């Protein structure tokens, strides 16, 4: 009888193993006189496969900045915003001569069509001592109703024996105006010796 000789452990351990990578992920393994073809990673034990994986390399340096791109086209024009609410309009006058004839002492133009609160302030001065006269003022919508007082007020100068005297006359009125109307304060005094060093008017839009 012919007995087949078994290779010893030393022969197996010292037998060269060669893995040659071929395109498509196929590899040849040669051990002694046996050849095996590995066609997928499924043929390799997971723990062996893990030892075959490399580690991530370090990040490379940043590349140089690219050239500046061309300017983009302008965007479309946005819609127009809502019209803002008109603000307060004021007017002033100084060194006004007052007389027995009713006359405009200060005026302003209505900024919108709608309701306005009109405030006027007249500082009257009487330079003739011993005269006990009055000063009367009112708000007038000159454009639509000239001469018609919409709100009035008056004051009497105190009688001073040797010095001039003064009074303040505040007037106010609610006015329904059309944009562009002239709103004024008119005054009438009892003597030509009266004057108004300072006169003011304010048109305040109301909701």
C-alpha positions in Angstrom: 0.0 0.0 0.0 1.2 3.5 -0.9 0.8 6.0 1.9 0.2 9.7 1.1 2.6 11.9 3.0 0.9 14.8 4.8 2.7 18.2 4.7 3.9 19.2 8.1 2.9 22.5 9.9 6.3 23.9 9.2 5.9 23.3 5.5 2.5 25.0 5.5 3.7 28.0 7.6 6.8 28.5 5.4 4.9 28.2 2.1 4.9 31.6 0.4 1.5 33.3 -0.1 1.2 35.7 -2.9 -1.7 38.1 -3.5 -1.6 39.9 -6.8 -4.2 42.7 -7.4 -5.9 42.5 -10.8 -8.3 45.0 -12.3 -12.0 44.7 -11.3 -11.2 43.8 -7.7 -10.1 40.2 -8.5 -7.0 38.7 -6.8 -4.9 35.5 -7.2 -3.8 33.7 -4.0 -1.1 31.1 -4.4 -0.3 28.7 -1.5 2.0 25.8 -2.4 0.4 24.4 -5.6 -3.2 25.6 -5.0 -4.5 28.7 -6.6 -7.7 30.7 -5.6 -9.4 33.5 -7.3 -11.0 36.2 -5.0 -13.8 38.0 -6.9 -15.5 39.8 -4.0 -14.9 41.0 -0.5 -17.6 38.6 0.6 -15.0 35.8 0.2 -12.8 37.4 2.9 -13.5 37.1 6.5 -14.7 40.4 8.1 -11.9 40.5 10.6 -9.4 39.9 7.9 -11.1 42.5 5.7 -10.9 45.1 8.5 -7.1 44.7 8.7 -6.8 45.4 5.0 -8.5 48.9 5.3 -6.3 51.9 5.4 -6.7 55.0 7.5 -7.9 58.4 6.2 -5.0 60.6 5.2 -4.6 64.2 6.4 -6.4 67.0 4.6 -4.4 68.8 1.9 -3.8 72.5 1.9 -6.4 74.8 0.6 -6.1 75.7 -3.0 -5.7 79.2 -4.3 -8.8 81.5 -4.5 -10.5 81.4 -7.9 -10.9 84.4 -10.0 -13.7 86.9 -9.2 -16.9 86.0 -11.0 -18.7 88.4 -13.3 -21.3 90.8 -11.7 -24.8 89.4 -11.8 -27.7 91.1 -13.4 -29.7 93.7 -11.3 -32.8 92.3 -9.7 -36.3 93.4 -10.5 -37.5 96.7 -8.9 -39.6 96.0 -5.8 -43.2 97.3 -5.4 -43.7 100.8 -4.2 -44.3 101.1 -0.5 -47.5 102.6 1.0 -47.7 106.4 1.1 -46.7 107.7 4.5 -48.9 109.8 6.7 -48.5 113.6 6.2 -46.6 115.3 9.0 -47.4 118.5 10.9 -47.1 121.7 8.9 -46.2 125.0 10.7 -45.9 128.6 9.9 -44.6 131.7 11.8 -44.6 135.4 11.5 -42.9 138.2 13.4 -43.4 141.9 14.0 -47.0 142.0 12.7 -48.9 145.3 12.9 -52.4 144.8 14.3 -55.3 147.2 13.5 -59.0 147.6 13.7 -59.3 145.9 10.4 -59.4 142.1 10.5 -56.4 140.7 8.7 -54.3 137.5 8.3 -51.4 137.4 10.6 -50.0 133.9 9.8 -50.9 131.1 7.4 -49.9 127.5 6.3 -50.9 125.1 3.5 -52.9 122.0 4.2 -50.7 118.9 3.5 -53.6 116.6 2.7 -57.3 116.2 2.1 -59.0 115.4 5.4 -59.3 116.5 9.0 -56.8 118.9 10.5 -56.4 120.2 14.0 -55.4 123.8 13.7 -53.5 125.5 16.6 -52.7 129.2 16.5 -50.8 131.4 19.0 -50.7 135.2 18.9 -48.5 137.2 21.3 -50.0 140.7 21.4 -48.2 143.8 22.6 -49.8 147.2 23.5 -47.3 150.0 23.7 -49.6 152.9 24.7 -50.1 153.1 28.5 -53.6 153.8 29.9 -55.3 152.1 26.9 -57.5 149.2 27.9 -58.1 147.5 24.5 -58.9 144.0 23.3 -57.4 141.6 20.8 -59.5 139.0 19.0 -58.2 136.2 16.7 -59.7 133.2 14.8 -58.9 130.3 12.5 -60.0 130.8 8.9 -60.0 128.5 5.9 -59.0 131.2 3.4 -59.3 129.2 0.2 -62.8 127.9 0.7 -64.5 130.2 3.2 -62.6 133.5 3.6 -63.7 135.7 6.5 -65.6 132.8 8.2 -64.0 132.1 11.6 -63.9 128.4 12.5 -62.6 128.9 16.0 -61.9 132.2 17.9 -60.5 133.6 21.1 -59.8 137.0 22.5 -58.0 138.8 25.3 -58.0 142.3 26.9 -54.7 144.1 27.5 -54.2 145.0 31.1 -54.1 148.8 31.8 -50.6 149.8 32.7 -49.9 153.3 34.0 -46.5 153.8 32.5 -45.4 150.6 30.7 -46.5 148.5 27.8 -48.6 145.4 28.3 -49.0 142.1 26.6 -51.4 139.2 26.1 -51.3 135.7 24.6 -54.2 134.6 22.5 -54.4 130.9 21.7 -56.9 129.7 19.1 -57.8 126.3 17.8 -60.3 124.6 15.4 -61.1 121.3 13.7 -60.9 121.9 9.9 -62.0 119.7 7.0 -59.5 120.7 4.4 -58.6 119.9 0.8 -54.9 119.4 0.1 -53.4 122.8 -0.9 -56.0 124.9 1.0 -54.6 128.0 2.8 -55.4 127.9 6.5 -54.8 131.1 8.4 -55.1 133.0 11.7 -56.7 136.4 11.4 -56.8 139.1 14.1 -58.5 142.4 14.8 -57.4 144.9 17.5 -59.0 148.0 19.0 -56.0 150.4 18.4 -53.2 150.9 15.9 -50.8 150.9 18.8 -51.1 147.1 19.0 -48.6 144.7 17.4 -47.8 141.0 17.5 -44.1 140.3 17.9 -44.6 136.5 17.4 -47.4 134.6 15.7 -47.5 130.9 14.9 -49.8 128.3 13.4 -49.7 124.5 13.2 -51.7 122.1 11.0 -51.9 118.6 12.6 -53.4 115.8 10.4 -56.0 113.7 12.3 -56.9 110.1 11.5 
